Structures are given as C-alpha cells and as structure tokens.
Amino acid sequence: MTKDTSKTLPAHHACSLSPQDIVDLFKITFDQELYRDEQQILSDSIQNVKAELYNRNYAAAFDSTTKRTAYCCRWSPSRAIAYASLFSHLEGVREVIQKGTDSEVLCIGGGAGGELVSIVSMFAPSIDFTAKYSTVQRETTAKNLRINLVDIADWSLEIQRITKTMDKAWLFDHSSDVQIKFINQNILKMGPEDLRLPSMNLITLLFTTNELFLAEKAASIRFFQKLSQECSSGCLLLIVESAGSYSHITVGTKKFPIQFLIDTLLLGKRGQESQGAWDLIQEHDSLWYRGKDEIDYPLKVENMRFFYRLYRKK
Ligand SMILES: C[S@@+](CC[C@H](N)C(=O)[O-])C[C@H]1O[C@@H](n2cnc3c(N)ncnc32)[C@H](O)[C@@H]1O
C-alpha cells in the first residue's frame, strides 16, 4: 500500500484538459441557466438545494429538474476539476481511463456529471486525433471507454446535455469511442444482469457512500459484500468522502469514521486484513484540492477537502 504524502493536489494535472476547459464545458451546456433569463430561477434553486443538502435531505435535494440543473451548475464544475486532478494523480485510475483499449467504468451516484466530465477530460487528450487522417500506416489501437452512471435520481436530461457538449467540444469524430449510459436506479436494488460487476475495471463511489449507509445500512453492507463476491480480479474501487466528522456513521451506540467500516468489509477485520477480498493500494485521510482564483466561472468554484481510499480486487 502507498501512503499518499501529498497535502494538496495540483490545480491542474498535465494529463487532463485544464480546469478552465472543464468549467467552460459547463458554461456552454448550461448557458441558458447561467447567463440568460433563467438566472433568478437558478439562484433560488441553488439556495433550495443547499438547504436540503445541509439537512441531509438528499432525495429532496435532487427531486426536480430545476434542482438537479442547479446542482450541475453550482457544484459539478468544482467536483469535475477536483476529480480530474485526483484521477490523474492515481496511476491505476489514470491507466484505466487513458491506456485501456476496452475499459469499463461504473460511477455510483454519478448522475450529476462531475465524474463523467473529469473522466472524459482525461480520455480526450489521450485520443490520437490524427490517426484517421494519416497517410502513413500506424500501429494505433482504437480505444473504447464505456462509462455507466447509476443514480437513484433521474439525471438523464442533464447527462444528455453534458454529453452533447463533450461530443462537440472535446471528442469530435471520436465521440463514439466513449459510450455513456445513464441508469436511473437504486444501486442497492439492482440485479446482477443490470449491474454487470464482473465487467468493470473501475468503480467510483464519490460523496455517495455516506448517503447509502444513512439510507439503508444493512442493504449497503450487503452491497459491499456483493462487490467482494462479483468484481473481477484487478478491478479498482475508489471511495471519496468529506474528511472529518461529517463522514462519521453510527453503529449501535457508537459513532466512527465510515472508512473503518468499509475497510472491515473490504479488507477483513483488524489484524486479519490479508483475508479480505481487496487490497488497499493508496489512501489519504485529508487531501485538499484548491482551484486557481483566476478561473472564469459565473458561480463560486469550491475547494475540496476529502479522504480517499483506492482498493484493488485480489
Ligand atoms: C452528494 S451527491 C454526489 C454526487 C456526485 N457523485 C458528486 O461527487 O458530485 C450523491 C449522489 O448519489 C445518489 N444516490 C444516493 N443514493 C443512491 C442509491 N441508493 N443508488 C444510486 N444513487 C444514489 C444521489 O442521487 C446523488 O446524485
């Protein structure tokens, strides 16, 4: 296991498109809401979503198109630039996105587009755009990336809008190299034929694990057991949550950091870690992402402090 000693992630990691490119993608996609006559509706919806998230009323935070779009405008850009830096920083994750010839990713709770945009912001620069037009025969292998976004809230419209902009602005005639599928389901209730866990090279649970455990503790534990039974050897699992007490959960009468419970489920009980189905390959308890002040976006771009755990299936 590599103990990550960085304190802060770079504002821009060279292997992804720049943070400004990323926020520009949101500016183009949500132009109507951000710059035109829908600005007042947007600012009211942002306040609504903020209040619901603060009170941990997660279902209510995402129960209408205006609220979901507000989240995409206000929070997804910050998440996407931070995730682009984090995914680039994690070698295994970077390889799945940029080097795999046929990779498949599952983003649980990824309906708001942050994960999607960051992944494509890394995939796009890895495409050889000249290959199709070159007169010289080259040994290039076509790359294919399948991204599955599973979310209990219906983000299909927002994902459609983001995908359309990514095709036009980033992927051009390579848009079919990335297949994006949005699945509007409760991850805890999905059957194996929909989940297709054995096909996945990377699974992400970003700011979603806590929500799962708060809503359905026993079903969440069963879900992690299912990951251990069904994921293929080599599959990566990335978990990100807020650093600090916001991510503590109560079991019985005790409160403790959620990562302790996840480690127990995936690695095995303390002292018997070698018996678990996964290896912990990289982790950090409190890492910062700070964006550059000069970034041009009409709404606040948040900094992020989080813990992460990257596991690999044995
Ligand atoms: C706090 S948001 C985080 C969104 C995104 N991952 C990010 O980092 O910006 C949590 C997401 O998980 C989704 N979610 C919560 N419970 C879920 C479940 N049981 N199945 C699928 N998605 C779920 C919510 O609808 C929401 O989109």
The ligand as an SDF file (V2000), in Angstrom:
LIG
                    3D

 27 29  0  0  0  0  0  0  0  0999 V2000
  -23.9510   14.0740   -2.6890 C   0  0  0  0  0  0  0  0  0  0  0  0
  -24.3910   13.5170   -4.3020 S   0  0  0  0  0  0  0  0  0  0  0  0
  -22.7970   13.3420   -5.0150 C   0  0  0  0  0  0  0  0  0  0  0  0
  -22.8590   13.4460   -6.4940 C   0  0  0  0  0  0  0  0  0  0  0  0
  -21.5260   13.2360   -7.2240 C   0  0  0  0  0  0  0  0  0  0  0  0
  -21.0140   11.9040   -7.0290 N   0  0  0  0  0  0  0  0  0  0  0  0
  -20.5200   14.2820   -6.8590 C   0  0  0  0  0  0  0  0  0  0  0  0
  -19.4750   13.9110   -6.3280 O   0  0  0  0  0  0  0  0  0  0  0  0
  -20.7840   15.4590   -7.1030 O   0  0  0  0  0  0  0  0  0  0  0  0
  -24.8640   11.8070   -4.0770 C   0  0  0  0  0  0  0  0  0  0  0  0
  -25.4580   11.1660   -5.3060 C   0  0  0  0  0  0  0  0  0  0  0  0
  -25.7690    9.7930   -5.0180 O   0  0  0  0  0  0  0  0  0  0  0  0
  -27.0450    9.4810   -5.4910 C   0  0  0  0  0  0  0  0  0  0  0  0
  -27.5770    8.3540   -4.7050 N   0  0  0  0  0  0  0  0  0  0  0  0
  -27.9360    8.3450   -3.4080 C   0  0  0  0  0  0  0  0  0  0  0  0
  -28.3970    7.1360   -3.0400 N   0  0  0  0  0  0  0  0  0  0  0  0
  -28.3120    6.3370   -4.1400 C   0  0  0  0  0  0  0  0  0  0  0  0
  -28.6490    4.9750   -4.3990 C   0  0  0  0  0  0  0  0  0  0  0  0
  -29.1600    4.1990   -3.4490 N   0  0  0  0  0  0  0  0  0  0  0  0
  -28.4540    4.4900   -5.6430 N   0  0  0  0  0  0  0  0  0  0  0  0
  -27.9340    5.2880   -6.6210 C   0  0  0  0  0  0  0  0  0  0  0  0
  -27.6060    6.5830   -6.4260 N   0  0  0  0  0  0  0  0  0  0  0  0
  -27.7770    7.1070   -5.2080 C   0  0  0  0  0  0  0  0  0  0  0  0
  -27.8180   10.8010   -5.3190 C   0  0  0  0  0  0  0  0  0  0  0  0
  -28.9850   10.8620   -6.1130 O   0  0  0  0  0  0  0  0  0  0  0  0
  -26.7670   11.8140   -5.7440 C   0  0  0  0  0  0  0  0  0  0  0  0
  -26.7540   12.0190   -7.1280 O   0  0  0  0  0  0  0  0  0  0  0  0
  1  2  1  0
  2  3  1  0
  2 10  1  0
  3  4  1  0
  4  5  1  0
  5  6  1  0
  5  7  1  0
  7  8  2  0
  7  9  1  0
 10 11  1  0
 11 12  1  0
 11 26  1  0
 12 13  1  0
 13 14  1  0
 13 24  1  0
 14 15  1  0
 14 23  1  0
 15 16  2  0
 16 17  1  0
 17 18  1  0
 17 23  2  0
 18 19  1  0
 18 20  2  0
 20 21  1  0
 21 22  2  0
 22 23  1  0
 24 25  1  0
 24 26  1  0
 26 27  1  0
M  CHG  2   2   1   9  -1
M  END
$$$$
